[in-house]
Amino acid sequence: MTGGISNPIPRVWQAQTQKRSVRNALAGGRGNGILRMVIGMENSPLKILLISGDAEMARRIGELLLGVGPDTEVTVEPTADAGLAMVATNRFNALLFEISQANAAALFQITSLTTQSPQLPLIVIGPGGDESFLAEAVFSGAQDYLGRETLAADTLRHAVSCSVARHEEQLAIIAEKENYYGIFDHLVEGVFRTTVDGHYLLANVALAKIYGYGSPVELMANIKDISRSLYVEPGRREEFVRLMQEHDTLNGFESQIYRKDGSIIWIKENCHAFRDGQGRLLYYEGTVEDITEQRQMAEALKHSESLYHSLVETMPQGVFRRDINGKFTFANQTYCKYINRKIEDLLGKTDFDLFPRSLAEKYWRDDLAIMEKGETMEITEETRLISTDEKLYHHVIKTPLRDETGAVIGLQGMFWDITEKIRIEEQIRRTTADLARSREELRAKNAVMEENLRTAREVQLAMLPQQYPLFPLDAGPEQSALQFLHRYEPAQSVSGDFFSVSQLSPTEAGVLICDVTGHGVRAALVTAMIRALAEELKPFALDPATFLRKLNFDLCSILKNTGSPMLTTAFYLVADCAAGTLRFANAGHPKPLLVRRADSSVKPLANAAGKSQPALGLFADPVYTTTEIPIQPGDFVMLFTDGIFEVLGRNEELYSQERLLHDVKSLLARPAREMFDELVEVVRSFSLNGEFDDDVCLVGMDYLGLPATKS
């Protein structure tokens, strides 16, 4: 044994005993069914699991179990948990549970054992004398309860044998019941059992499904009165009961019923009555079939002929039928109206009675060919009105008619006027030719426009800085205190984004970036104006706020007469490499980023006022403020337009400014050029189509500091 029990005994006892008389052990027992099961058990090895924390008691019970069967095995475990672990990996016939005290904890363990090992009968051995606890133990799942004080070999063996047999019989009954209900619930037809007064006693899954319920339980819980809750027609249940009382069986009883959702379907019921030996009616039992689709098909079939006749009579096409001799057997009103005859004047007549001979002969030749070949003919016929010499066109379809044997017995014809269609088609042909000529002219104009756009693109690119100023003036590009770079990608041939870098003094540089609303030619024209205005405003360029104020005033003056104001965001900064400062003002533009490599930080450049200032072109004279901050060698300023972050990715996710800030932080260790290249690729990869939908402009400024002056 395990679990630290003193005086350990062997885990398994093997007993070789003579076969006992099962019938004597079951004298006064539960009957022949259990008797047969126990006899079968006696002829095979019996494996018993004993759970006992008392080593001496376990030894005693083990000895009493000797002789229960010819090859009895007893396995001992000290705790319920250890016993359940043993049950999980081994097969046993019975489970004995020895408890030291008759209390709630013991009842909990009994319940746990029977719940987690329902395949084993459980016999409890515990303190005797407490009848109420014995009842609670059995109620908790035990097959039997034996008092420890009066425990004897015969009593124990009898309890084991009967419990095993009784439990196996219960399992067999459960399995048989589950098998029955499995077949019952898998029937395609609905099955029911009801009382005479209209209450459900039984229903299967198919019936619940037909009536729109999730389960038979839900169906029976909701339909308490079949007469009122189920049938659409009042008194239908009463008619059902009356017929059952007269005949005891009912076949093909069709009714409309309400489903759970209130919809109405048709059902067909077959039913028979069950009576007891004295002839008293017990219940009705039968089947239900959903025949809604069948009823709908029957109704459709019933009305098909009248529907066909109504359809043919209201068709705008003329329809007629002739027999094999060419005599009319049917014509709709459209046909009669077209030839100006009544139907009674047509029936039994031929085309020779109605039309000129030459025309009738043509019709008859066509009819003969159709009936001889048994094939449909579809043609366009041209006729000319004698009174006006106007051409008319008709589309004609003639089909052979056959009897049930397939023999041709005549033909059916249908025709309609397509004169207008022919005229429209001719007009379309002429229009198509005109469009082809216009397309060639448009293609030539587009070629000129594309050439103009290419020129405009080249001019706009030429407006951008071709080389950057150096600080000091005699420094090389690699030694300049301020070093610049940019990335510029128009969404179309020309762009609404613009930037400039100007040398304001031997130690100061001005950087302007702007974004005109939209993109394309209009936006590009505004950027050209801004470039020209910026050149004229260089005297004010050292003060960013004054510069933006003047630029806004001039831009508003130019655009006020256009009738469609163009909003422009702009950011302007002045970098002083001698003083180590940045002065800047913002006109509604996305805040540039200050990358401080010394402490690996990235922060937006926010103005001192702490609030946004209006974009250019909105107000005549808004107030802009200049903000000044210190910069130190190693700092990098990144200016950009909104095209770099307003990018739509998968699942409609937008590449935000916060994500841009995060990606810039991840690229801090890269040189400025590599940082820009990788950042553009990161955003392009994020994009749903791998492209930018808006103009993109990136401008960077590295501050390295002026070289030390030689003494």
VEXKENU-124625 format. One record per residue: residue in one letter; x, y, z of N, C-alpha, C in turn. Coordinates in pm, whole numbers, plus 50000, padded with zeros to 5 digits. Layout:
BEGIN
AXYZXYZXYZ...
END
This chain:
BEGIN
M500844987850000500005000050000500875012650000T500225024049967500945036749966500275046150063G500865058050081500235068350163500695068150307G501735060750344502285061050479501475053650581I500725043250540499945035350636500885025750708S500735024950842501595015950920501215001550894N502194992650920501984978250898501454975750757P502214979750654501684978050518501384963650487I500334961550402499954948250357500114947850208P500164936450144500324935749998499174942949929R499514949849816498494957249742497434947949685V497784936449637496854927449569496874913949637W495684909349675495534895749723495064887149608Q495624875249592495144865449495494504854149572A493254851149543492544840649617492094829949521Q492424817849550491954806349472490974798849560T489704800249532488674794049616487774785449531Q487024777049599486044768949528484854777649489K484214773649378483084781349327481914780749424R481384793049457480254793449549478954791849473S477924788949547476594788049487475984802049484V475904807549365475374821049353473904821549392R473204810849359471774810949392471554811849543N472414805249623472274806449768472564820649812A473604826749750473964840349790472864850349756L472084846949651471034856149608469654852049656A469614842749752468314838449803467554850649854G466344852049806465554863949844465994876449772G466824874949665467384886549594466394892449495R466974898149383466174906349292465624898849173G465864885549162465214878449053466204872448955N465634866048852466444858348757467414866848678G467034879648647467934888148569469234890348640I469174894148768470394896248846471114883048866L470354872148887470964858948908471844855148791R471344856848669472144853348551473404861748545M473314874748578474484883448573475534879148673V475114875548793476064871648897476724858448861I475954849148801476554836448758477654839248657G477404848248563478424851848466479634857848534M479394865948636480494872148709481324861648781E480664851048836481364840648910482314832948819N482024832548689482844824748597484004832648540S484214845248584485324853248534486034859848651P487314863748633488064870248743487364883048787L487404885548916486754897348974487834906649028K487824919348979488814929049022488124939749106I488604941549228487974950749323488994961149365L488564973949367489394984849417488884988849555L489764988149654489424991849792490135004849826I489345014949870489915027649915489775028150067S490905027850136490885027750283492185033750335G492045043050426493215049050489493645042050617D492925031650655493225024050777493835010650733A495125008950761495824996950713495224984250771E494894984350899494364972350963492994968950906M492164979750890490834977350835490934972350692A491884977850617492074973350480492464958750475R493324954550568493744940550572492544931550602R491734936050700490574928050739489594926450623I489284937750552488354937150440488904928350330G490224929250309490844921050206490704906250234E490884902750359490754888550395489304883850380L488334892750416486934888850401486534886950255L487224894250165486894893350023487414880649959L488354873750026488894861349971487744851349951G487674845749835486634835949807485444841649735V485444854749708484324860149630484284854049491G485454851449432485534845349300486754836549290P486884828849181488024819649169489344827149154D489304839249094490544847049076490294861449119T489994863249244489684876649293490964884549315E490974897249260492094906349282491574918349359V492304922249464491934933849544493094943849539T492804955749487493814966449483493434976849587V494414981149666494154990349776494825003849748E494055014549768494595028149761494155035549887P495025044349941494725050650070493735062350062T493585068949946492715080749937491805079649815A490745088049818489815088249705490505093049577D491375103249587492065108249469492965097549409A493685090149495494545079449444493695068449379G492535065749438491655055749381491145059749243L490755072549227490295077249097491405076748993A492625079749034493755078748941493945064248896M493755054648988493885040548953492765036248858V491535041448882490395038048795490625043148652A491315054548640491545060448509492405051748419T493245043348478494195035348397493975020248412N493005016148489492775001848511491284998748507R490984986048489489594981648482489244973948609F488154977748675487694971148797486214967748782N485794957748866484384953848867483594960948974A484254964849084483544971349194484514980149271L483934989749344484704999349421484184999149565L485084996049662484754996149805485395008349867F484605015849944485095028150005484875027250156E485975026350230485895025250376486075039050435I485055043450517485105056750578485215055050729S485905064450791486105063650936484975070351012Q484355080650950483305088051019482125090250924A480925090150981479705092550903479375107450911N479975115250820479785129650822479615135050680A479505148450673479275154750542480455152850449A481665152950504482855151150419482815137450351A482385127250425482295113850366481255113650254L480105120450277479075120950173479595127950047F480385138450067480965145549952481865136349871Q482685128249943483595119049873482805108049801I481715103549862480875093249797480315098849666T479785111049673479245117449552480325119149446S481515123449489482605125549394483015112549327L483085101549403483495088649346482465083549246T481185084549280480155079449189480015088249065T480295101149081480205110148966481355108048870Q482575106248924483755105148839484025090948791S483385081048852483545067248802482175060448799P481275065448713479905060048711479835045648661Q480895040848600480865027248547481065016648655L481405020748778481675011148886480615012048995P480115000549046479235000949163480055004149287L479495012749374480215016949493479535011249618I480345004349703479864999049831480615006449941V479875012350034480475020150142480525011550268I481675011450336481845004650465482185015350567G481325016450669481545026950767480865023850899P480815033550988480195031651118478725027851103G478285017551176476895013451170476045020651272G474765018451266473875023751367473185036651328D473675043651225473055056251184472245053951057E470945051051073470105047650958469955059550862S469895071650917469725083350831470955085350743F472155083150798473365084650717473425073850610L472985061550647472965050650548472105054750429A470925060750454470045064950346470685075950262E471375085350329472035096250257473175090950170A473885080750219474985074850141474445068350014V473345061050026472745054649909472205065349814F471595075849872471085086749789472205093749714S473405094149773474565100649710475175092149601G474705079749583475185071649472475685057849509A475805054649638476305041449677475265030649647Q475745018949604474845007549581474435001149713D475335001549813475064994949941475895001550049Y475474999650176476205004950291476284993850396L477514990350439477744979750537478374985550661G477844981550777478414986050902479744979350931R480724987250973482054981950999482034971951115E481224974551218481244966451339480704952351314T479734950951224479094937951201479514931751068L480604936851013481034932150881481464917550888A480884909250800481214894950794481484891150649A482164879850632482574875550498481374873450408D480364865950455479204863150370478474876050331T478314884750432477624897450405478354905550299L479674906550313480474914350220480444908350081R480614894850074480604888349943479244889849874H478174888249954476834889749897476614903949846A477084913949924476914927949884477664930949755V478894925749744479694928049624479004921749502S478594909049517477984901949405476714908849357C475854912249452474584918549415474794932649357S475724940049416475974953649368476494953649226V477424944449197477974943549062476864940048963A476074929948998475004925648907473964936648889R473584942849001472574953248995473054965148910H474334968948928474894980348854474984977248705E475384964948672475474961148531474084961148465E473094956748543471744957048489471284971448465Q471614980548556471254994548538471935000548416L473244997448398473965002548282473364997248153A472954984348154472364978348034471034985248001I470254988248106468964995048084469195008948028I470185016048084470495029548036470945029147891A471825019347858472315018247721471175015347625E470265006247667469135002847582468215014947561K468035022547671467185034347662467815044847571E469135046847586469825056547501469775052347355N469895039147331469835034247194468445036647134Y467415034347217466035036547170465805051147136Y466215059947231466005074147206466895079347095G468055073147073468895077046961468195074446830I467585062646815466825059546694465605068646683F464925070646795463715078846801463995093146755D465125098746803465425112646772466055114446635H466495103546570467105104746439466125101546326L464865099046361463865096946257463655109846179V463405108446050463165120245967461775125945994E460815117346019459455121846047459345126046194G458445135746217458145139546354457285128946420V457595125646545456835115546620456285122146745F455025119146779454405125346896453575115246974R453335118547097452365111547182451675122447262T450325122947253449585133547321448405127647398T447985135547497446745132047568445565136247482V444385131247519443185134647442442875149547451D443155155547568442835169747587443915179047530G444935173747462445845182247388447135185947457H447705176947539449005179247602450015169147546Y451225173947520452265164947469452835156447582L452915143447556453595134247647454985130747595L455155131447463456415127347402456555134147266A457795137947231458075143747099459525141047065N459815139246937461215136846898461815149546839V463115148746807463835160446757463255165146624A462875155846537462345159646406461065167846421L460205164146516458975171746536459295185846585A460235186946680460635200146729461165208746615K461945202846527462505210246413461415214746318I460435205946290459325209646201458565221546257Y458345221446389457585232146453458435244346487G459745243846459460615255446477461205256846615Y461225246046694461805246646828463185240246830G463985244246929465355239246938465445225146991S464455220447065464505207047124463085202647158P462875189447177461565184647221461145190647355V462115192747444461795198447576461195212447558E461815220647470461295234147446459905233547384L459695224247292458385222947228457305219947332M457565209747417456535205747514456335216347621A457385224447648457245234947748456405246647696N456385248647564455695260147507454285256847459I454065244647410452725241147360451995233247469K451165240347545450415234247655449005230047611D448505236547508447165233647459447255233047306I447275220947250447465219247106446355226347028S445145225847076444015231647005444185246546983R444665253647086444775268147078446145272747026S447205265447060448555270047030449085265446896L448515254846838449135248746721448335251246593Y447065247246591446295247546467445855261746431V445945264946303445525278046255443995278746246E443395268446193441945268346174441255264846306P440365273346355439635270246479438835257246463G438855249046567438095236646566438805225146495R440035227446448440725216846375441115205346468R441555208446589441895197946686440655189946723E439525196846737438285189946771437895180046659E438125184246532437845175346420438765163146424F440045165646461441025154846475440545144646580V440105149946696439645141146805438395133546763R437465140346694436235133746651436525121846558L437415123746462437755113046370438465101546441M439305105046541439995094646616439015086446699Q438015093146755437015085946834436195076546746E435985080246622435195071946532435985060146476H437275062346447438025052246373439255046646446D439725053246551440935049446625442215050846541T442085053746415443255056446330442925067946237L443975074446192443785085946105444995086746012N444725087645882445815088345784445635100545696G446745107745678446735119145586445885130645632F445855133645762445085144845816445915157545796E445505166145700446275177945663445715190445729S446645198645782446225210845854447325221345840Q446905233745864447875244545877448165246846025I449455248546057449825250646198450795262446209Y450855267946332451795278846361453125273046408R454235277646349455555274346402455895283946516K457015281646581457405289846696457505304646659D458055307646539458255321546498456995328146443G455855321146447454605326746399454305323746254S455275318346180455015314746041454085302746034I453445301045920452435290545902452935280345801I452795267445834453155256745742452025246445737W452095237845636451145226845623451785214045676I451015206045751451495193045799450485182145764K450995169845759450125158145741450375148845859E449275144845928449385136346046448815122446019N449535112346066449035098646072449015094746219C447905089246267447785087146410446965074546440H447235068546556446385057746605446235059246756A445135053646808444815055046950445315042847027F445835045147149446245034347238445235033147352R444745020847373443755018347478444265007447572D443735007247695444134996747790443274984347767G443414974247855442694961647839441204963147847Q440724973547916439284975747928438744984847818G439624988647724439174996947613439205011747640R439765015647756439835029947788440955036447706L440675048047651441655055247569442755060847658L444005057447626445145062147705445775074647643Y446115073747515446765085047449446755082747298Y447105093547226447275092847080448765092447048E449115084746947450515083946905450555083746752G451475091446695451525091946549452725099346496T452655102546368453765109246300453265121846231V454225131146207453925143746141454925145746028E454425150445913455285153345798454995167545751D456055175145725455915188745672455625187645522I454425191645481454045190545339453845204445278T454465214445340454295228045289454715229045144E455885223645112456395224344976455475216844880Q454955205144923454045197544838452765205444810R452235211844914451015219744896451255231544802Q452415237744819452745249044733452855244644587M453485232844566453605227644430452235224244372A451375218644457450025215144409449245227744372E449375238144455448675250644425449235256744296A450585255944283451185261544162450715254144038L450625240744050450155232843937448695235843905K447915237744011446485240343994446235253243916H447085263243941446865276243878447715278343753S448525268343718449455270443606448735273043474E447665265443449446985267043322446325280643310S445665284943417445015298043412446055309243407L447185306843478448255316743475448845317843335Y449045306143271449585306143135448655313743041H447365310843053446395317442965446385332442989S446435336343118446435350543151447695357343099L448835350143112450105355743066450095357842916V449655347542844449645348442698448735359742651E447585361442717446635371642675447135385742702T448025387242800448505400642834449885403642775M450455394042703451775396142643451695406742533P452745414842519452765424542408453075417842275Q453525405342279453805397942156452535391042105G452445389941975451355382341917451665367441919V450715359341969450905344841980449755337841906F450095327441827449075319841755449515305141746R448525296441724448805282241699448015277941575R448655268941495447975263341377448195248241378D447205241041324447345226541318448185222541198I448285209541174449175204541069448695208540929N447425212740919446885217140791446935232340775G447525239040872447655253540863446465261240915K445495254640980444315261441032444585266741174F444095278841201444285284941332443495277341439T444165274341550443505268141666443515277341788F444355287741785444415297241897445125309941850A444715321241908445405333941887445105342942006N446115349942054445855358942167445345372442118Q444955381042211444335393742174445295402842099T446585402042131447565410342061447595406941912Y447565393741882447595389441743446315393941671C445175391941739443895395841678443855410841649K444385418741742444385433141723445305437041608Y446425429941595447405433341492446825431341352I446075420141334445525417741200444075422541188N443595428841298442255434941297441155424641270R441245413441343440225402841332439855398241473K438605393441488438185387341613438615372841615I438725367141736439195353441749438265343641678E436955346241684436005337241617436135337641465D436715348741413436925349741268438215342941224L439045338741325440325332541293440275317341302L439615312041403439645297741429439135289941307G439925280141263439565271941149439985277741015K440485290241013440925296640890442425294340870T442925297040745444355296040715444865309840673D446185310940656446765323740611446215327940476F445795318340391445255321640259443925328840270D443235327140387441975334040409442175348140463L443425351440502443645363940574444615373340504F445615367940434446675376340378446725374940226P447395384240157447615382940013448265369539982R447975364239862448415350739829449945349339837S450685359139785452145358139786452685357039928L452095364840018452535364640159452115351640226A450885346940196450385334440255451225322540210E451615322740080452465311740031453815311540103K454395323140128455675323640202455495317940343Y454415322240413454165317240548453995301940547W453285296840446453005282540442454275274540413R455165279740325456435272940301457265272240430D457285283140502458025283140630457425272940727D456065272640734455395263440827455695248940791L455635245640663455915231840621457335227740658A458305236740635459705233540667459855230940817I459195238740899459285237141045458685223741087M457495220341035456815208141076457515195741022E458125196740900458835185240845460135182540919K460885193240949462175191541018462005190241170G460895195041222460685194641367461625203741443E462025214941379462975224141441462365238041451T462825245641550462365259341570463015268541466M462255278041418462775287841324462645301741387E463735309641377463735323241431464275332541324I463435341941277463825350741167463355364941196T463935374241121463465388141119462825390740983E461575394740986460845397040861460695411940836E460855415640710460715429640671459455431040586T458635440740623457425443740544457405458740514R456615462440416456545476540377455065480740371L454725491640442453355496640439453095503340303I452025498840237451715504140105451335518940113S450645522540221450135536240231451255546440247T452265543240324453335552940351454685548540299D454785536540244456045531040197457085529840311E456565528840437457455527640554457815513140578K459085510640608459535497140638459225493640783L458685481540802458455476240936459215463140950Y459665460441072460425448341097459775440641214H459695427341198459145418841303460115407241329H460225403941458460995392041494460005380641516V460215369341446459255358341448459945345641496I459275338641588459755325541636458615315641615K458885304941539457895294441518458465281241568T457665274141648458095261741712457095250741682P457565238641646456625227641621455915223341749L454645219841740453865214441852453815199241838R453945192041949453965177441945452915171842042D452435159642009451525152842101452345144642200E451665136642283452365129042388453305118542331T453125114742202454035104942140455225111542074G455225124942068456315132042003456045135541859A454895131641806454575134641667454165149241653V454595155741545454275169741520452805170841480I452065179541548450625181241522450295195541482G451315203741467451075217641430452265226141470L452025239141485453115248041528452545259541609Q453425265841684453075277841760454005288941717G453435300641693454235311941650454105323641746M455165331641751455165343741834455955354341759F455425366341754456165376941684455955390141757W456875399241735456755412641792457485422641702D457025434841709457535445641626458905450041679I459925449441593461275453641634461765465141546T460795472341485461185483441398462005493741475E461525497341595462245507341674463625502241713K463725489241745465015483341783465995484241666I465505481041545466375481741427466865496041406R465955505441422466335519441404467355523841509I467145519441634468075523041741469455516941714E469455504341668470735497841639471495505341530E470745510041429471385517841324471945530841380Q471165537141469471635549441533472865546641618I472875535341686474045531741767475275529741680R475075523341564476225521441474476795534841429R475895544041396476385557341355477065564441472T476445563341590477025569941708478375563941744T478475550641729479755544041759480855548941667A480515550641541481505555941447481925570041486D480925578241527481255591841572482135591541696L481815582441790482615581241912484045576941881A484185568141783485535563741746486365575541697R485725584141614486445595941567486765605241684S485775606941776486005615641892487105609941982R487135596541993488145590242077489555592942024E489685592541892490985595541833491395609941861E490415618941848490715632941877491085634742024L490335627942113490615628842256491975622942289R492315611842221493615605742246494735615442211A494555622742099495575632542059495675643842162K494485648342212494505658842314495135653942443N494835641242481495435635642602496955634942590A497425631542470498875630842452499505644442476V498845654942424499345668442447499315671942595M498185668142661498045671142804499115663842886E499335650942852500355643442924501735649442906E501995654442784503285661042760503395673642844N502265681142852502265693242935502475689843082L501845678743128502015674743268503445670443296R504065663643199505465659843219506355672343231T506025682043148506785694643156506555701543290A505265701543334504945707743462505655700643577R505735687243568506425679643672507915683443676E508505684343556509925687843552510155701843609V509235711143576509365724743628509215724843780Q508215717043831507995716843976509185710844049L509745699943993510935693844056512115703544053A512185711643944513265721343936513115732344041M511865734644087511625744744190512135740344326L512305727244344512795722244472514295724544482P514835724944603516285727444618517105716844544Q518025721644460518915712644388520195710044466Q520565719744550521685717944643521395726144768Y521995722244878521695728545006522825738045048P522475748645123523515758045170524445751145271L525655756745286526675751345376526955761245488F527255755845604527525764145723528775758645793P529875766545795530065779645729530115778045578L530185789345508530105789145363531225781345298D532395781145363533545774345304533655759845348A532665755045422532715741045469532335731645355G532845719245360532425709045266531085703145308P530395696045216529075690345250529115681345374E530215674245397530285665245512530615672545640Q531175684945629531575692445749530565703345785S529525705345705528575716045731527875713845865A527685724845942527025723846073525565719846058L524935723845949523555719945918523575712145788Q523035700045790523015691545671521565687445643F521175688045516519775686145479519625674345382L518435668345383518065658145285516545658145271H516035652045165514585651445145514195639145065R512895635545075512265625344989510955631344941Y510725630844810509585637744750508905628244651E507615624244679506895614844592505495620244563P505285626444444503935631144409502995619344385A501705620744424500715610244398500315610244252Q500395621844185500125622844042501335628943974S501135633643853502265639343779502855651243852V501965659643909502435671143986501845670344126S502405678244217502095676544358501645689544421G500925688244534500545699744615501465701644733D502515693344746503495694844853504675703144802F505255711344891506375719644852507265722144973F508575723644950509475727545058510605735744998S511245743545083512425751245042513385752145159V514675753345127515735755245227516545767345182S516605777845265517265790345227518335793945329Q519415800345280520455805545371520095819945402L519805822745529519385836045572520545844545619S521605838045669522825844945717523935834545718P525165838545747526245828645751526005817345852T525095819345950524875809046052523425804746062E522525810245977521105807445991520525802045859A519655792045873518965786145758517465786245784G516695789245677515235788745686514695776645611V513815768845676513225756945615511705758545615L511095758145493509645759245480509115746445418I508045740845477507335729545417505855732745419C505155729945307503725732845301503005721945223D501685721145246500845710945183499545717645141V499335718845009498105724844957497025714144948T495805717744985494695708144983494575701644846G494445688144847494325680644723495665678544658H495625673244537496855671744459496495672744312G497485674444230497215676444089497565690644047V497005694943932497425707443870497075719543957R495835720244010495445731944091496365733644210A496615722444282497495723244398498905727244357A499375722044243500725725344198500855740144165L499795746144108499825760444077499955768844204V499245764644310499325772044436500735770944495T501355758844484502725757444537503675766744462A503445768744331504305777844254504155792144306M502895795844339502675809244395503375810644530I503285800244613503905800844746505415802344733R506005795044636507455796244618507835810544581A507045816544489507345830344448507175840044564L506085838144641505845846944757506935845444861A507395832944884508445830644984509725837944946E510045838544815511235845844772511075860744800E509855866044774509625880344796509655883844945L509345874145032509235876945176510515873945252K511635872145181512895869145250513305879845352P512955892645330513305902545434512665899645570F511555891945571510875888745698511195874445745A512135867845678512315853445698512945849945832L513615859545900514275856046027513265854146139D512065859746125511015858146228509925849046171P509835836146213508865826746154507425831646162A507015837546274505615841846287505285852746187T506165862746176505945873646081505945868345938F506865859145909506945853345775505635846445737L505075838045825503825831045795502665840845784R502665851145869501585861045864501565868345730K502765872645684502855879345555502485869845440L502955857445449502665847545345501165844945335N500495844045452499045841845454498305853645392F498745865945426498075877845374498155878345222D499355876345168499535876945022498755865744953L498745853645013498055842244953496545844744949C495995850145058494555853145061494205863744957S495085873644940494815884344844494745878844703I495605868944672495635863344537494435854344513L494075846244614493055835844594491635840544619K491455852744676490095856744716489165858344597N489705861244479488865863244361488655850644279T489245839344323489095826944245487765820144271G487105823144384485805816944415485925803444482S487125798044492487315785044559488625785544639P488535789944766489755791044847490475777644858M491805778544860492655766644872493345766945007L493015757545094493615756745226495035751045213T495995757545283497395753145278497945752545419T498465740845460499165739945589500645742545565A501285748845663502705752345646503415752245781F504695748945777505555749645896506865756145852Y507285766245930508505773445893509405774246016L510705770845996511665771546107512925778546060V513575784746157514885790846136515855784046231A516905777746176517925771046257519155779946264D519595783046386520805791146409521885781746460C522855778246372523855768446413524905774446504A524985787946509525945794346601525365795046741A524085799146750523455800146883522925786746932G522775776946841522225763946880520755765046917T519985772046830518555773746859517735770746734L516455767846761515445766546656514335776346687R513955784346585512785793046597511785788146492F510525786346534509575781046438508155785946466A507315785146362505885788246371505135778146285N503885774946326503115764346260501765769746216A501415767446088500105771446035499315758946001G498815752146105497945740546087498615728346029H499935727546032500685716545969500995705646073P501125692846029501545682346123502865686046191K502945684246321504125688246398505345680146355P506435686846318507675679446289508175672346413L509135663346393509695655646503511125660046530L511445662046658512825664846700513425651946752V514385646546678515055634146717516325637846792R516355634746920517525638147002518315625347028R519375623646951520135611146959520875609847091A521165620947158521925620247284521185612247390D519845613747395519075606147494518055596847428S518215594347295517355585147221515875588647235S515565601547225514165605747238513665611447105V512335610547085511685616346968510455623747017K510405637146992509295645147041508775654346931P507445656446926506895666046830507285680346868L507475688946768507765703146792506445710546811A506095713346937504845720246968505145734846996N504235743946953504485758146976504245761647122A504815773047163504755777047303503335780447346A502485784447250501105788147286500295776147331G500705764247292500025752047335498725749247262K498445756647154497235753947077497515755846928S496675749546846496885749946702496615763946648Q497315767446538497125780246471496665777446328P495835786546271495125783246146496045781346026A495535773245934496255771245808496205783845724L497065784445624497125796145536495915796245443G495445808245412494375809745315492975809445374L492845808045509491515807445571491045821145618F491935828345688491585841345748492535851945696A492035864445694492825875145635494085878245716D493975879045849495145883145928495165875746062P495405862646062495465855346189496785858246262V496805854546390498005856546472498805843546474Y500095844546442501005833246454502075836846556T502545827046632503565829446735504835821846701T505945827746739507245821346719507655814446848T508095802146836508605794446951510085791846930E510875793747035512325791347025512725780547125I513505770747078514015760147165515485758047136P516255752947233517675750147208517835736847135I518865735647055519235722946994520695720347024Q521075707947015522445704047048522975695046937P524305694746923524885686246818524365671946830G524025666146714523455652646710521955652646695D521315664546715519865665346698519505664646550F518315658946523517835657446385516375661846383V516045671046292514665675946280514065669746153M512865663846169512185657046057510855664046032L510735670545913509495676845870508825667945767F507485668145763506775659145671505365664445645T504775659845536503365662645506502525650645547D501175652545549500315642045602500215629845512G500745630645390500715618945303501505607145356I502455609545449503295598645501502555590245605F501515596045669500855588245774499365585745747E498745593245659497335590645628497255579945520V497675567645558497735556345465496815545445518L495955540145431495005529745471495625516045450G495595507845559496125494345552495025483945552R495385471845588494415460945591493415463245704N492205457645685491125458945784490805473545813E491005482345710490695496545721491455503245835E492615498145869493455504145973494245515645913L494335526945984495035538745935496405539746000Y497415542845916498765544945968498785558746033S498785559146165498585571546240499915578546269Q499795591146321500995598546363501675591346480E500885584846567501485577446678502335565846626R501845559146523502625548146466503885553446397L503785565046332504955571346270506005574346376L505565580046489506495583046599507195570446647H506415559646660506995546946706508035541646607D507715542246476508645536946376509905545446367V509775558746385510975567246385511875563646503K511265561146619512065557146735512845544346708S512205535046637512885522246609514045523846511L514105535446440515165537746341516175548146386L516205551146516517085561646569518545559246536A518965546646539520375543546521520825544946376R519875546346282520225547146141520695561346106P521625562546010521925575745955520665581445890A520625594745875519415601445830518905595945697R519795593745599519335588845468518725574945480E519385566045554518835552545572517515553045646M517435562145746516185563445823515025567045730F515215576945641514145581045550513775569745455D514795563045397514515552345301513735540945367E514165536845485513485525745553512095529845599L511935542445643510625547045688509625546945572V510045551545455509165551545338508755537245303E509685527745310509355513845278508425507645382V508615511345510507745506345617506295510645590V506115523445558504755528445534504195522445405R505025521045302504565515245176504115500845197S504845493345280504475479445310503175478745388F502935488945474501695489245551500485491745461S500685499445353499585503345264498925491145204L497615492145185496835480945131497255477444989N497595487444909497995484944770499475487144745G500235489444853501675491344839502045504844780E501095514244773501355527344717500835538144812F501285550644788500785562144862499635568344785D498545571544854497385577644789497485592844785D498385598444862498535613044868500005616444843D500245629544814501625634044796502405632044925V503675628344913504535626045029505775634745016C506075642145124507275650445127507925648845264L509185644845269509975643845392511175653045379V511425661345481512605670045483513305667945616G514615665545611515375663245733516515673145747M516795676945874517925685945902518735680246017D519985677045991520925672446094521715684446146Y521755685846280522565696446340523805690246400L525005693846341526265688246388527055697946474G526685710846471527415721046548528575726546468L528885739346493530015745646423531325740246477P532345738746389533645734246438534275744546531A535075739646624535715748646721536635758446649T536635771246692537475781646631538915780046678K539845780546579541275779246614541765792146677S542485791146787543015803046856544315807646791
END
